[in-house]
Amino acid sequence: MQVKSITRKQAGVIYSNVKRGTIEMSRAAVSAMYDMVGEVFIGSQTQADIIGEQVAALRLAIDAIFDGNIEWAQDNINAFSQLVEA
């Protein structure tokens, strides 16, 4: 099963904000985000649900960055990080 994730450019938007210090994100979460670029292949429905939640959090963070709402972006990055570390 394939799950569409984010593009490399979208990940770059988040990462550039991490580098500037406007958003905090652990190295493990950054690595996990880049591992999800493109299409992710999933073995089970449970994994697909988890990946879907992670992708949704990243997409919301990207939208919030473009809207200039850094606080909302950080909240979504935190949600992504918690899902990755779980």
N, C-alpha and C positions, 0 to 999 in steps of 0.2 A: 504494500500500500504506500502511496506517495502523498505527502502533505506539502503544499506550497508554502514556502516560508518568506523571508524577506530577501531583498537584493543586496549585493555588496555595497551599492551606493547608499542604501537605507542604513545598513550597519555602519557605514562611514559617517553618516550624520550623527549617529549616537556616539561613536568613538571620538569624533572631533570635539564634541561637547565634553566628553570625559577628559580628553587631553587639555582642554581649556580650563577645566575645573568647575564648569557650570553644573555638571552632573557627576555623581559618585557611582562607581561601578567596580566591583572586584575584578581582578585579573581572570579568575575562574569564570565569572559571568561573561566577560568580554570574549574569552576563548569559546565558551558555549554558544554565544551569539554568532560568532563567525563560523562555527561548525554547522550552524543551521542555515547558512546562506544557500539560496537556491531551493532545491527540492530535497526533502528529508524522507528517507525510506524507513517505514515503520513496520514492525512485525505483528503488532496486535492493536486492537481497538483501544485498549487502555493507554498504550503508549501514544496513539494518535490523539487521544483526548488531552493528554498532558502536553504534548508538543503544540497542539492547537491553542491551549491556554498560554503557553510561552510566546507563541507567535502573536497572539492577540495583544499581550502586554507590550511587546516590542512595537507593534504597529501603533498602539495608542500613545506610546512614548514618542514615536516619530511625529505623529500628528500634533502632539502637545508642543514639541520643540518648534515645529513650523508655525504654530499659533502663538509662540512666545510664552507659553505657560510652563516654565521650567519646573515649578513645584509639582504639577500634575505629571510631567515627564519623569521626574524623580520617583514619584509614587509608583508609576508603572515599571520603572527599572527595578525598584525594590521588589515588586511583585514577581518580576521575571527572575531576579536573583534567588528569591525564596523557592521558586519552583525548580530552578536548576540545582540548588543545594539540597533539595528534599530527596 
